[in-house]
Amino acid sequence: MTSVLFERKDGFWKSFTLDGHAEYAEAGTDIVCAALSVLAINTVNCLEQLLQEEIEVDADNEDDGARLSCTFPGIPSEKASLLVDCLLMGVRDAAEQYGSEFVDFEIREA
């Protein structure tokens, strides 16, 4: 299962983290894992390249699970917040379509 954690602090996005493989299908053919990866990587790329937003990114792709974490050291811009909202919508839609045994997400107040 892929776990996705969104953290907010004082009403602003603080971070998002994706951890694990969805295990919807075999490695290399898992459409759920691919969809979540594209959503998250595209969000990070847009934050960095389009908005030049100050973020800290940590990525690890090990055999037992992949991990991508993005943290805002300060208060994100309005546009950056909108991008994270869009990511949340995509993750929520994937969880609803494929089920909580493959995608689990949480929004936590930090």
N, C-alpha and C positions, 0 to 999 in steps of 0.2 A: 504494500500500500504506500502511496505517496501522501505524506502529511505536509500540510501547508499551514504555516503560522503567520498571521498578520498581527503586528503589534502597533498600538497607538499610545501616545502619551499626551495628555492635555489637549485632546482633540486633533492631534496631528499624527500622521503616519510616522512611525519610528523605524520599522523594519518589516521585511517579509523573508520567510525561509521555506524552501521546499526540501524535503528530505525523504529519500527512499524511492524505490521503483514501484510503479502501480501494479505490476504483475498481472495485468489484464490478459497478456499473451506472452509468447516467448520473446526473449531479448532480440531486438532488431525488428520486431513486428508489432510491438506494443503501441497501439494508437493512442491510448490514454497517456502513457508516459511521454510519447512524442508531442502530444498536444500541450501538456503541462510545461514541457521543456521549452517549446516554441513561445508560449505565452510569457514565461518568466524571462527567457533570454532576450526576447524582443523588448520587454519592459526595461530591462537593465540597459540594453543598447540605446533605446530612446532617451532614457534618463541621462546617459553619458554623452551621446553624440548629438542629439537634437537640443537638449536643454542645458548641457554642460552642468548638470546638477552635481553637487558634492555628495558622493556616495562612497561607501566602503563595500566591496564585493568580495565574497569568499566562495570559491567553487571547488568541489571535490567529487570525482567520479571513480569510486572504488567498486570492486566486484560485488560487495554486499549492499550497495546502495549509493545513489547519487545525492549530492547536497549542493544547494545554491542559496546563499544568504546575501541580502542587500540591506544595508543599514544607512540611515540618514544621520550623520553626526550632529546636524543642526535641524532647524525647522525647514521642511521641504516647501518648495514653491507651490503655488496653486496648480500649475500645470503638472508638476511632479505628482502631486496628490491625486489629480485626475487620472494619471497613468496607473497609479496603484489601485484606484477604484476600478479601472478597466480590467486589471489583472484579477482583482477579487471577483468581478462579475464572471470572467472566463473560468476561474477555478470553481466557483459556485455552480455554474452551468455544467461543468464536467462532473462534479460530484452528484448533481441531480440526475444527469443522463446515465452515468455508468455505475453509480452506487458507492456507498460509504466503505465497501470492502476494498475499493481501489483508490478512492480519493477521500481524504479526510481534511477538513480545514477548520481553523479556529481563528477568531478575532479576539485578541487579548489586550486589555488595558495594562500598559507597562507601569 
